[in-house]
């Protein structure tokens, strides 16, 4: 797959500047904190014995099923940090480039710049909450592996190109790695099931490539669910959080609903991409249909709720598990209002589209991001940990780029100054 074949030389300029900015950022942050120290101690201990498999088996039995991801982590903590800085900068840039190619409907230097700025609004520094080096490998590297699996479907839609054997090999390798991350695995299952269903309904044929990828994802889900480290980790987390007994089904359901909103509506700090996304939604409706007041007002609910956090005091606590029933109920109501209005707005924006993909695509992207975050509500920890919002915020980035592509194109048609070509 030639991911950059549709990028002109002039359009490469913002990407080159973006890579310089990413690399510079890496050399100005501390890569050797938190989990890095933990991994380094154990990595060198086992490395001296030449027994990386013992390390992975021990982690699988006591903590996590991310054995493939931690295999890479095991080696990277032993390299000089500048090697990771370069490799990670390339991977982050790859996410930026693939995001632009996947979701920007137009091509040109202004479209590329808009896509890059939106992608950078996702605060990469959030990934440092458990050690930047380790957390980037755990979360954003699987995202970088997941995105290439979407290009065969995009190529089939646009050019009717059937995947070749090299595409099968590449996508299989990407699927094996990206599905080792729980959230990406869930997003992959939802996405690949949707692609298989859409392809069958359109052509009455089974998409063999995505059936293969789906089998890999389902096998990984079984591997994740049966990991003996899950129970060991739960006991450790319950002891740390002073929880005496597991949550009831009602409590788990409430946490699933509440966890995606806690970061934005309870904790008093916000991601720039959420603010941008909340502003782009009403802007899109206003540009498309200025006379529809009610949909416009509904689309402004997320932005209004974000702004209200500066004047309305809401209960603040470190972890959602420590919330009282009244506090948790309040957050559930806020979450339903916030995300319900977003889904309504996305459906309204797409209602007049002729293509099924353009009509429901943005809504599906958002639902995948939301569900991948909400599913963590059934776990003991990570209810409102910043780094676990990466897919939800990435879905906002993708949708924002889709909508801004349309806005920029309309403004270009009006001005007709040729800057965007």
C-alpha positions in Angstrom: 0.0 0.0 0.0 1.5 3.3 -1.1 0.2 5.6 1.6 1.8 8.7 0.2 1.2 8.3 -3.5 -1.5 11.0 -3.5 0.6 13.6 -1.6 2.1 16.3 -3.8 5.6 17.8 -3.2 4.1 21.0 -2.0 1.8 19.2 0.4 4.8 17.5 1.9 6.0 20.8 3.4 3.6 20.7 6.5 4.4 17.0 7.0 8.2 17.7 7.1 7.6 20.6 9.6 5.3 18.3 11.6 8.1 15.6 11.8 10.6 18.2 13.0 8.1 19.4 15.6 7.4 15.8 16.8 11.1 15.0 17.0 11.9 18.2 18.9 9.1 17.5 21.3 10.6 14.1 22.1 14.0 15.5 23.0 12.4 18.0 25.4 10.5 15.5 27.6 11.6 13.0 30.1 11.3 9.5 28.6 12.7 7.7 31.6 9.9 8.0 34.2 7.4 5.7 35.9 6.9 2.5 33.9 10.1 2.9 32.0 12.1 2.4 35.3 9.9 -0.6 36.2 10.4 -2.2 32.8 14.1 -1.4 32.7 14.7 -3.1 36.0 13.0 -6.3 34.9 14.2 -6.1 31.3 17.8 -6.0 32.3 17.3 -8.6 35.0 15.9 -11.1 32.5 18.1 -10.0 29.7 21.2 -10.9 31.6 19.8 -14.4 31.7 18.8 -14.2 28.1 15.2 -15.1 29.0 12.7 -12.6 27.5 10.0 -15.3 27.4 10.1 -15.7 31.1 9.5 -12.0 31.5 6.5 -12.2 29.2 5.1 -15.3 30.9 5.4 -13.7 34.2 3.6 -10.5 33.0 0.8 -12.6 31.4 0.3 -14.5 34.6 0.2 -11.5 36.9 -0.8 -8.4 35.0 -1.7 -8.2 31.3 -2.3 -10.0 28.0 -0.2 -7.5 26.0 2.6 -9.9 25.5 3.4 -8.8 21.9 3.3 -5.1 22.8 5.5 -5.7 25.9 7.9 -7.7 23.8 8.8 -4.5 21.9 8.7 -2.5 25.2 11.2 -5.0 26.7 13.8 -4.2 24.1 13.2 -0.5 23.7 13.8 0.3 27.3 17.3 -1.2 26.8 18.1 1.0 23.9 19.3 4.6 24.2 16.3 6.9 24.5 17.2 8.8 21.3 16.5 5.6 19.3 13.0 5.5 20.7 12.6 9.3 20.1 13.3 8.8 16.4 11.2 5.6 16.0 8.3 7.1 17.9 8.4 10.3 15.9 8.2 8.3 12.7 5.2 6.4 14.1 3.4 9.5 15.2 4.0 11.1 11.8 2.6 8.0 10.2 -0.6 8.4 12.2 -0.8 12.0 11.0 -0.2 11.0 7.4 -2.6 8.1 7.4 -5.3 10.3 9.2 -4.9 12.9 6.4 -5.2 10.3 3.6 -8.1 8.5 5.2 -10.3 11.3 6.3 -9.4 14.4 4.3 -11.8 14.3 1.3 -9.6 16.9 -0.5 -5.9 17.1 -1.2 -3.7 20.2 -0.9 -1.4 22.1 1.5 -4.3 23.8 3.4 -6.1 20.5 3.8 -2.9 18.8 5.0 -2.2 21.7 7.5 -5.7 21.5 8.9 -5.4 17.7 9.3 -2.0 18.0 11.0 -3.2 20.7 13.4 -6.3 18.7 14.4 -4.2 15.6 14.9 -1.7 17.5 17.0 -4.6 18.8 19.2 -4.7 15.4 20.7 -2.4 15.9 23.6 0.5 13.5 23.1 1.6 14.5 26.6 -1.4 12.7 28.0 0.5 9.5 27.1 3.1 10.3 29.7 0.8 9.6 32.7 2.4 6.2 33.2 5.7 6.9 31.5 5.9 8.3 28.0 8.0 5.6 26.4 6.0 2.7 27.7 2.5 4.3 27.2 3.2 5.4 23.6 4.0 1.8 22.7 1.0 0.5 24.5 -1.6 2.9 23.0 -0.5 4.9 20.0 1.7 2.2 18.3 -1.4 -0.2 18.0 -3.4 2.7 16.6 -0.6 3.2 14.0 -0.9 -0.5 13.1 -4.7 -0.4 12.9 -5.0 2.4 10.4 -3.3 0.6 7.5 -5.9 -2.1 7.6 -8.5 0.5 6.6 -6.8 1.4 3.3 -7.8 -1.8 1.3 -11.5 -0.9 2.0 -10.9 2.7 1.0 -9.2 1.6 -2.2 -12.0 -0.8 -3.0 -14.6 2.0 -2.6 -12.7 4.6 -4.6 -11.0 2.5 -7.3 -12.5 -1.0 -7.1 -9.0 -2.4 -6.4 -8.9 -6.0 -5.0 -6.3 -6.7 -2.3 -3.1 -8.5 -3.4 -1.2 -11.1 -1.4 1.1 -8.4 -0.1 -1.9 -6.6 1.3 -2.9 -9.7 3.1 0.5 -10.1 4.6 0.8 -6.5 5.7 -2.7 -6.3 7.2 -2.3 -9.6 9.0 0.9 -8.4 10.7 -0.8 -5.1 11.6 -3.8 -7.0 13.0 -1.7 -9.2 15.2 0.0 -6.2 16.8 -2.9 -3.8 17.0 -5.3 -6.3 18.5 -2.9 -7.0 21.4 -4.2 -3.6 22.8 -7.6 -4.1 24.3 -9.2 -0.9 23.2 -7.9 -1.1 19.6 -9.0 -4.7 19.4 -12.6 -3.7 20.3 -12.5 -0.9 17.7 -11.1 -3.3 15.1 -13.8 -5.9 15.7 -16.6 -3.3 15.3 -14.9 -1.8 12.2 -14.1 -5.0 10.5 -17.6 -6.5 11.2 -19.1 -3.3 9.6 -16.8 -3.6 6.6 -17.7 -7.2 6.1 -21.4 -6.5 6.4 -21.3 -3.5 4.1 -19.4 -5.4 1.4 -21.8 -8.4 1.6 -24.9 -6.2 1.3 -23.4 -4.3 -1.7 -21.9 -7.2 -3.6 -23.3 -10.4 -2.0 -19.7 -11.5 -1.6 -17.7 -12.3 1.5 -14.7 -10.0 2.1 -12.0 -12.6 2.7 -9.4 -10.1 3.8 -11.5 -8.6 6.6 -12.9 -12.0 7.6 -9.3 -13.1 8.2 -8.6 -9.9 10.2 -11.8 -10.4 12.2 -10.7 -13.9 13.1 -7.4 -12.6 14.4 -9.3 -9.9 16.4 -11.7 -12.4 17.9 -8.9 -14.8 18.8 -7.1 -11.8 20.5 -10.3 -11.0 22.5 -10.4 -14.6 23.7 -6.7 -14.3 24.6 -7.4 -11.1 26.5 -10.5 -12.4 28.3 -8.8 -15.6 29.5 -5.6 -14.0 30.7 -4.9 -15.2 34.2 -3.3 -11.8 35.0 -6.8 -10.2 34.8 -7.8 -11.5 38.3 -4.4 -10.9 39.7 -4.5 -7.3 38.5 -8.0 -6.7 39.7 -7.1 -7.9 43.2 -4.0 -5.6 43.2 -6.1 -2.6 42.0 -8.9 -3.3 44.5 -6.3 -3.3 47.3 -4.8 0.0 46.0 -8.1 1.7 45.7 -9.4 0.2 49.0 -12.4 -1.5 47.3 -13.6 -4.4 49.5 -15.7 -6.2 46.9 -16.3 -6.3 43.2 -18.8 -3.9 41.6 -22.4 -5.0 41.1 -23.7 -5.2 37.5 -25.6 -1.9 38.0 -22.5 -0.2 39.2 -20.5 -1.5 36.3 -23.2 -0.3 33.8 -23.2 3.1 35.5 -19.4 3.3 35.2 -19.5 2.4 31.5 -21.9 5.3 31.0 -20.1 7.7 33.2 -16.4 7.0 32.4 -16.3 8.7 28.9 -17.6 12.0 30.4 -15.6 12.2 33.6 -12.5 13.7 32.0 -14.4 16.6 30.4 -17.3 17.4 32.7 -15.9 16.6 36.2 -12.2 17.1 36.1 -11.5 20.8 35.4 -9.3 20.4 32.3 -10.0 19.6 28.8 -8.4 18.4 25.6 -8.2 21.0 22.8 -9.6 18.5 20.3 -12.9 18.2 22.3 -13.3 21.9 22.3 -12.6 22.1 18.5 -14.9 19.2 17.8 -17.7 20.7 19.9 -17.3 24.0 17.9 -17.1 22.3 14.5 -20.4 20.5 14.9 -22.6 23.6 15.2 -20.5 25.3 12.5 -21.2 22.5 10.1 -25.0 22.7 10.7 -24.9 26.5 10.4 -23.1 26.3 7.1 -25.4 23.6 5.7 -28.7 24.9 6.9 -29.0 28.2 8.7 -32.8 28.0 9.2 -32.9 24.9 11.3 -32.8 26.4 14.8 -33.6 23.3 16.9 -30.8 21.1 15.4 -28.4 24.0 15.7 -29.3 24.5 19.4 -28.9 20.7 20.1 -25.5 20.7 18.3 -24.3 23.5 20.7 -25.1 21.4 23.8 -21.6 19.9 24.1 -19.8 23.2 23.7 -22.2 24.8 26.2 -21.5 22.1 28.7 -17.8 22.5 28.3 -18.1 26.2 28.9 -20.3 25.7 31.9 -17.4 23.9 33.7 -15.8 27.3 34.3 -18.8 28.7 36.2 -20.6 25.7 37.7 -18.9 23.8 40.5 -19.3 20.0 40.2 -18.1 17.3 42.5 -14.5 16.5 41.9 -12.8 13.2 42.8 -9.8 11.2 41.7 -11.4 8.0 40.6 -15.0 7.3 39.6 -15.1 4.3 41.9 -15.0 6.7 44.8 -18.1 8.5 43.6 -21.3 8.4 45.6 -24.5 7.2 44.0 -25.8 10.8 43.5 -22.5 11.9 42.0 -22.4 8.9 39.6 -26.0 9.5 38.6 -25.2 13.2 37.8 -22.2 12.2 35.7 -24.4 9.6 33.8 -27.0 12.3 33.0 -24.3 14.6 31.8 -22.7 11.9 29.7 -26.0 11.0 28.1 -26.7 14.7 27.3 -23.2 15.3 26.0 -22.8 12.3 23.8 -26.5 12.0 22.9 -26.5 15.4 21.4 -23.3 14.6 19.5 -24.8 11.5 17.9 -28.0 13.4 17.1 -26.0 16.1 15.4 -23.9 13.6 13.4 -27.0 11.8 12.2 -28.7 15.1 11.3 -25.6 16.3 9.3 -25.6 13.1 7.3 -29.3 12.7 6.7 -29.3 14.3 3.2 -26.2 12.4 2.0 -26.8 10.0 -0.8 -24.0 7.6 0.0 -24.5 5.2 2.9 -20.9 5.7 3.9 -21.1 9.5 4.0 -24.5 9.4 5.7 -23.6 7.1 8.6 -19.8 7.0 8.5 -19.1 9.9 10.9 -21.6 8.5 13.4 -20.1 5.1 13.2 -16.6 6.4 13.7 -17.7 8.3 16.8 -19.7 5.3 18.2 -16.6 3.1 17.8 -14.4 5.6 19.7 -17.0 6.0 22.4 -17.6 2.3 22.9 -13.9 1.5 23.0 -13.7 4.0 25.9 -17.0 3.0 27.6 -16.0 -0.7 27.7 -13.3 0.2 30.3 -16.1 1.1 32.7 -16.4 -2.6 33.6 -12.7 -2.7 34.8 -11.5 -1.8 38.2 -9.1 0.9 37.1 -8.7 3.5 34.3 -12.1 5.1 34.8 -10.9 8.6 33.9 -7.2 8.1 33.1 -6.3 10.5 30.4 -4.3 8.1 28.1 -7.3 5.7 27.8 -9.3 8.4 25.9 -7.1 8.2 22.8 -9.5 6.4 20.5 -12.5 8.5 21.6 -10.5 11.7 20.9 -9.1 10.2 17.7 -12.7 9.7 16.4 -13.3 13.4 17.0 -10.2 14.2 15.0 -11.3 12.0 12.1 -14.8 13.5 12.0 -13.5 17.1 12.3 -11.2 16.5 9.3 -14.1 15.1 7.3 -16.3 18.1 8.1 -13.5 20.7 7.7 -12.6 19.3 4.3 -16.1 20.2 3.2 -16.0 23.6 4.8 -12.6 24.5 3.2 -13.8 23.3 -0.2 -16.9 25.5 0.0 -14.8 28.5 1.1 -12.4 27.8 -1.7 -15.2 27.7 -4.2 -16.4 31.1 -3.0 -13.0 32.7 -3.0 -11.7 30.9 -6.1 -8.1 32.0 -5.4 -6.4 28.8 -6.1 -4.5 28.6 -2.8 -5.6 25.1 -2.0 -4.5 23.3 -5.0 
